[in-house]
Amino acid sequence: MTSFDIKRFRNVARWDLTVNRSFYIKAVSSIFFLMALPFVFSVLYTFAVWIFTDQVNVCRHEILFMAMLYIFIYAWMLIGGYTFHNLLTRQSRIAELTLPASNLEKYLWHTLLTVIGTFIVAFLSMTVVDVAQYLFAGVLKGFGNSHSIVVGIFSDFPELWEFIGSSKFPNMGHLIAVWLIWYIADIGIYVLGNAIKYKYNVILTILFKWVLSMAASVVCIVVIAFFADSIAEAFKTRGTPTIFNFLSSFPWIFTGYALGIAFNILIWWAAYRFYTRAQITSNRNI
């Protein structure tokens, strides 16, 4: 059997979405519920203000967007802990391991569904919530005072692009790219945790990340102490925000790219190795 065949890959996708339909319905519903929470609280806030002050005060759409973005960033990571949900029970492991497809095809399907599928569902959920908040604000304050979050995101792209290329914030685009690389690695940590252990893996991964963040903080303190002279020189620079001037320098940008890419390769490769070692009877369920 070849490592990857697009026809088998489609069959894996069709089989998974059919057999695990109830899980995916719950997952989509959960994402929509989380994305809708800021709007629900904004409606409660509006009615509370109206009851106690007899004034109509609608929550600004920018605040709703930031709240949904904050929820999405953390939810996307946590969902990585359910990438291999079909390995949780003995019967589902039998079905997964006997599926006529290569390990690479099954692994790619599950990971792509986690990374790309979650983003698509979250964006569609944001769009639905956006329509609801637009209509709600329009009915209460008039559609001339109502604003769309999604339309605002796309209309602000030129300003965002100008901000990224601004000389006031050098290499801002590289800093954002480095953050995205490390964010994908963060999702990969939860995927790896799920590949290692099928039960309680999200809680254990959060605890592991907490220990890892403590260790990383110690390393950062050591690095800052080692480069104290360079940092002090950066803070003397005029004309640019000093923290950006320091972090966006070539050595730090290159280091961020190199370590981020290497860490991603390590994490996702390790998750694949543990996934391919799944057994029908496994101590990972203890």
Backbone torsions as a table, in degrees:
resi	resn	phi	psi	omega
1	MET	NA	128.2	177.7
2	THR	-68.2	158.0	-175.7
3	SER	-65.8	-36.4	-178.0
4	PHE	-144.4	130.3	175.3
5	ASP	-137.7	126.1	-173.0
6	ILE	-63.3	-33.0	179.5
7	LYS	-67.7	-44.1	177.5
8	ARG	-65.0	-36.4	178.6
9	PHE	-60.7	-43.6	177.4
10	ARG	-63.7	-38.3	178.6
11	ASN	-65.1	-38.3	176.5
12	VAL	-61.5	-45.9	-179.7
13	ALA	-61.5	-45.3	-179.2
14	ARG	-64.1	-43.4	179.9
15	TRP	-64.0	-45.3	-177.3
16	ASP	-64.4	-45.3	-178.4
17	LEU	-67.4	-27.5	179.2
18	THR	-79.5	-49.5	-175.9
19	VAL	-69.7	-39.3	-176.9
20	ASN	-103.4	33.3	-177.2
21	ARG	-57.5	-43.8	-177.0
22	SER	-64.4	-38.2	178.5
23	PHE	-63.3	-44.7	-177.2
24	TYR	-70.0	-32.6	175.3
25	ILE	-64.2	-42.8	177.4
26	LYS	-64.6	-39.2	-179.6
27	ALA	-64.7	-46.0	179.0
28	VAL	-63.8	-42.3	178.9
29	SER	-62.9	-38.7	179.8
30	SER	-66.1	-42.9	178.7
31	ILE	-62.9	-44.6	179.1
32	PHE	-62.5	-41.4	179.5
33	PHE	-61.8	-43.9	-179.9
34	LEU	-64.9	-42.3	-179.7
35	MET	-69.1	-26.7	-179.1
36	ALA	-84.5	-15.2	-177.0
37	LEU	-54.4	-47.7	179.1
38	PRO	-57.4	-39.2	179.3
39	PHE	-67.6	-40.6	178.6
40	VAL	-60.3	-45.9	179.3
41	PHE	-66.6	-33.2	178.3
42	SER	-68.0	-35.9	176.8
43	VAL	-66.0	-44.1	177.7
44	LEU	-61.9	-39.3	177.8
45	TYR	-63.2	-43.2	-179.3
46	THR	-61.8	-45.0	-179.3
47	PHE	-69.9	-34.1	177.4
48	ALA	-64.2	-44.4	178.1
49	VAL	-64.0	-40.3	-178.8
50	TRP	-66.3	-39.0	-179.6
51	ILE	-67.3	-43.5	-172.9
52	PHE	-89.5	-23.9	-177.1
53	THR	-121.9	-7.8	-177.8
54	ASP	60.6	30.6	176.8
55	GLN	-122.3	149.7	178.0
56	VAL	-97.2	113.4	-178.6
57	ASN	-129.2	104.2	-178.0
58	VAL	-93.5	135.6	179.4
59	CYS	-62.3	136.5	-178.5
60	ARG	-64.6	143.1	-177.4
61	HIS	-66.4	-27.2	177.6
62	GLU	-64.0	-39.1	179.1
63	ILE	-66.3	-41.4	177.8
64	LEU	-61.8	-41.6	-179.7
65	PHE	-63.7	-46.0	-179.9
66	MET	-62.9	-38.0	178.6
67	ALA	-66.3	-44.1	178.9
68	MET	-66.3	-38.1	178.5
69	LEU	-64.5	-41.3	179.1
70	TYR	-62.8	-44.7	178.8
71	ILE	-64.0	-43.0	-177.9
72	PHE	-62.4	-42.2	-178.2
73	ILE	-59.8	-43.2	-178.9
74	TYR	-79.2	-36.2	179.8
75	ALA	-65.7	-37.4	-179.5
76	TRP	-60.6	-40.8	178.3
77	MET	-66.8	-47.2	-176.1
78	LEU	-64.1	-34.0	179.9
79	ILE	-63.9	-25.5	175.4
80	GLY	-57.7	-25.5	178.7
81	GLY	-73.8	-3.5	178.3
82	TYR	-117.9	18.5	-178.2
83	THR	-59.3	-43.8	-178.6
84	PHE	-106.1	47.9	-178.5
85	HIS	-60.8	-26.3	-177.4
86	ASN	-80.3	7.1	173.6
87	LEU	-104.0	8.4	-173.3
88	LEU	-70.3	-42.6	-177.4
89	THR	-108.3	161.0	-179.1
90	ARG	-62.3	-43.1	-178.0
91	GLN	-65.4	-40.8	179.9
92	SER	-69.7	-31.0	176.4
93	ARG	-68.1	-38.9	176.9
94	ILE	-60.0	-45.9	-179.3
95	ALA	-63.6	-40.6	-178.8
96	GLU	-68.7	-45.4	-174.7
97	LEU	-73.7	-26.0	179.6
98	THR	-94.1	2.3	179.0
99	LEU	-64.9	129.9	-177.3
100	PRO	-73.4	75.1	178.3
101	ALA	-158.0	159.1	-179.9
102	SER	-76.5	160.0	177.8
103	ASN	-60.8	-36.8	-179.4
104	LEU	-63.2	-42.8	-179.8
105	GLU	-63.8	-44.0	179.9
106	LYS	-67.8	-41.5	179.9
107	TYR	-64.1	-45.8	179.6
108	LEU	-62.0	-40.2	179.3
109	TRP	-61.1	-48.7	-177.0
110	HIS	-65.6	-42.4	-177.7
111	THR	-72.2	-40.1	177.5
112	LEU	-65.8	-36.3	177.6
113	LEU	-64.5	-37.6	178.8
114	THR	-67.9	-48.0	-173.8
115	VAL	-77.1	-53.4	-174.7
116	ILE	-85.7	-43.1	-178.4
117	GLY	-61.8	-41.3	178.8
118	THR	-62.7	-41.5	178.9
119	PHE	-61.4	-44.8	-178.9
120	ILE	-63.1	-46.3	-179.6
121	VAL	-63.0	-41.9	-179.6
122	ALA	-64.9	-40.8	179.9
123	PHE	-67.2	-41.5	177.2
124	LEU	-64.7	-37.8	176.8
125	SER	-64.3	-42.1	177.3
126	MET	-61.5	-37.6	179.5
127	THR	-64.4	-43.7	178.6
128	VAL	-62.6	-46.1	178.7
129	VAL	-63.1	-37.2	179.7
130	ASP	-62.2	-43.0	178.0
131	VAL	-61.7	-42.1	-179.0
132	ALA	-63.8	-45.6	-179.0
133	GLN	-69.5	-32.1	178.0
134	TYR	-65.2	-45.7	179.0
135	LEU	-67.3	-39.8	-179.2
136	PHE	-62.9	-48.3	179.4
137	ALA	-67.1	-35.5	-179.5
138	GLY	-67.0	-39.6	179.4
139	VAL	-66.8	-39.9	-176.0
140	LEU	-81.1	-38.4	-173.3
141	LYS	-121.7	2.5	-178.6
142	GLY	94.5	140.5	-175.8
143	PHE	-69.5	-15.6	174.5
144	GLY	-69.9	-22.8	178.9
145	ASN	-104.5	9.9	-179.4
146	SER	-102.4	139.4	-176.2
147	HIS	-129.5	144.0	179.0
148	SER	-93.1	131.9	178.4
149	ILE	-69.1	-47.9	-176.6
150	VAL	-64.3	-45.2	177.8
151	VAL	-61.4	-39.2	179.4
152	GLY	-63.7	-37.2	179.3
153	ILE	-61.1	-47.8	-178.0
154	PHE	-72.2	-35.1	-180.0
155	SER	-71.6	-22.8	-179.7
156	ASP	-88.8	-0.1	-179.6
157	PHE	-57.6	-44.4	178.9
158	PRO	-59.2	-42.1	178.9
159	GLU	-65.9	-39.1	178.8
160	LEU	-64.6	-42.4	179.2
161	TRP	-63.1	-39.8	177.7
162	GLU	-65.4	-38.9	178.5
163	PHE	-64.5	-41.8	-180.0
164	ILE	-63.5	-37.6	-178.8
165	GLY	-89.9	5.1	-177.4
166	SER	-67.4	139.4	177.1
167	SER	-70.1	-16.9	178.7
168	LYS	-69.6	-28.2	178.4
169	PHE	-124.6	81.2	-175.6
170	PRO	-63.2	139.0	176.4
171	ASN	60.2	27.1	178.6
172	MET	-60.2	-37.9	178.1
173	GLY	-60.7	-40.4	178.1
174	HIS	-66.8	-39.0	178.6
175	LEU	-62.8	-41.6	177.9
176	ILE	-64.8	-41.8	179.5
177	ALA	-63.2	-42.1	178.1
178	VAL	-63.0	-41.2	178.2
179	TRP	-61.9	-42.2	180.0
180	LEU	-64.4	-39.4	178.8
181	ILE	-61.7	-45.0	-179.7
182	TRP	-71.5	-29.4	177.4
183	TYR	-67.6	-40.9	176.3
184	ILE	-62.5	-37.6	175.9
185	ALA	-64.4	-34.5	177.6
186	ASP	-63.4	-41.8	174.7
187	ILE	-61.9	-40.8	-179.9
188	GLY	-60.9	-31.1	178.1
189	ILE	-63.1	-42.0	178.2
190	TYR	-68.5	-37.1	176.6
191	VAL	-63.6	-43.5	177.7
192	LEU	-62.1	-41.3	178.0
193	GLY	-60.5	-37.5	178.5
194	ASN	-72.8	-30.6	177.9
195	ALA	-72.3	-29.3	-179.7
196	ILE	-81.2	-45.1	-175.9
197	LYS	-136.3	136.4	-173.7
198	TYR	-93.1	-25.3	-179.9
199	LYS	-111.2	140.3	177.1
200	TYR	59.1	20.1	-175.2
201	ASN	-68.2	-33.6	-179.0
202	VAL	-65.5	-45.6	179.0
203	ILE	-62.7	-44.8	-180.0
204	LEU	-65.1	-36.2	178.5
205	THR	-67.6	-40.2	177.4
206	ILE	-61.4	-43.1	177.9
207	LEU	-63.9	-41.6	178.3
208	PHE	-62.3	-43.1	179.5
209	LYS	-64.9	-33.4	177.8
210	TRP	-64.4	-44.5	177.0
211	VAL	-63.9	-41.6	179.8
212	LEU	-63.7	-39.9	179.3
213	SER	-66.3	-35.0	176.3
214	MET	-64.2	-43.3	178.4
215	ALA	-65.0	-40.4	179.0
216	ALA	-64.9	-35.4	177.7
217	SER	-63.0	-41.5	177.8
218	VAL	-62.6	-43.9	178.9
219	VAL	-61.3	-42.9	179.0
220	CYS	-61.0	-41.1	179.2
221	ILE	-62.7	-41.7	178.7
222	VAL	-64.4	-43.2	-179.6
223	VAL	-64.4	-44.0	179.0
224	ILE	-61.3	-41.0	178.5
225	ALA	-65.0	-37.9	-178.7
226	PHE	-68.6	-37.4	-178.8
227	PHE	-102.9	30.5	-176.3
228	ALA	-57.5	-40.9	-178.4
229	ASP	-65.5	-41.8	179.2
230	SER	-65.2	-40.1	179.4
231	ILE	-65.9	-42.1	179.3
232	ALA	-62.7	-38.2	178.5
233	GLU	-66.6	-38.3	179.4
234	ALA	-64.2	-37.6	-178.6
235	PHE	-73.8	-10.7	176.2
236	LYS	-88.1	-12.7	-177.4
237	THR	-67.4	138.4	179.8
238	ARG	-108.4	155.1	174.3
239	GLY	95.7	-22.2	177.9
240	THR	-130.2	147.6	175.1
241	PRO	-56.6	121.8	-169.7
242	THR	-59.7	-38.2	-177.8
243	ILE	-65.6	-38.7	176.4
244	PHE	-70.2	-37.7	179.0
245	ASN	-60.5	-35.8	-179.4
246	PHE	-79.0	-50.2	-175.4
247	LEU	-69.0	-29.5	-176.6
248	SER	-89.5	7.1	175.9
249	SER	-68.4	153.3	-171.9
250	PHE	-55.5	-46.0	-178.3
251	PRO	-58.4	-40.4	-178.3
252	TRP	-73.1	-39.2	177.0
253	ILE	-62.1	-48.1	-179.8
254	PHE	-61.2	-42.4	179.1
255	THR	-62.7	-42.4	179.0
256	GLY	-61.8	-44.1	177.6
257	TYR	-62.7	-50.9	-174.3
258	ALA	-62.4	-49.6	-179.2
259	LEU	-66.7	-38.7	-179.6
260	GLY	-64.4	-45.6	179.8
261	ILE	-65.9	-43.8	179.5
262	ALA	-62.8	-41.4	-179.6
263	PHE	-66.8	-38.1	176.9
264	ASN	-62.3	-45.7	179.1
265	ILE	-59.5	-44.9	-178.8
266	LEU	-63.3	-47.4	-175.9
267	ILE	-65.3	-50.1	-175.9
268	TRP	-71.4	-32.1	175.3
269	TRP	-67.7	-43.4	178.8
270	ALA	-62.6	-40.3	178.1
271	ALA	-61.8	-40.0	178.2
272	TYR	-64.8	-42.0	-179.5
273	ARG	-63.9	-43.4	178.5
274	PHE	-68.0	-36.7	179.2
275	TYR	-62.8	-42.1	-178.3
276	THR	-71.5	-12.7	178.9
277	ARG	-98.7	14.9	178.1
278	ALA	-62.8	138.8	180.0
279	GLN	-121.0	151.7	178.8
280	ILE	-62.9	-43.5	173.3
281	THR	-104.7	113.8	-172.1
282	SER	-134.6	139.9	175.6
283	ASN	-74.7	-8.3	-179.0
284	ARG	-69.3	-14.3	179.1
285	ASN	-88.6	-3.1	-178.5
286	ILE	-76.6	NA	NA
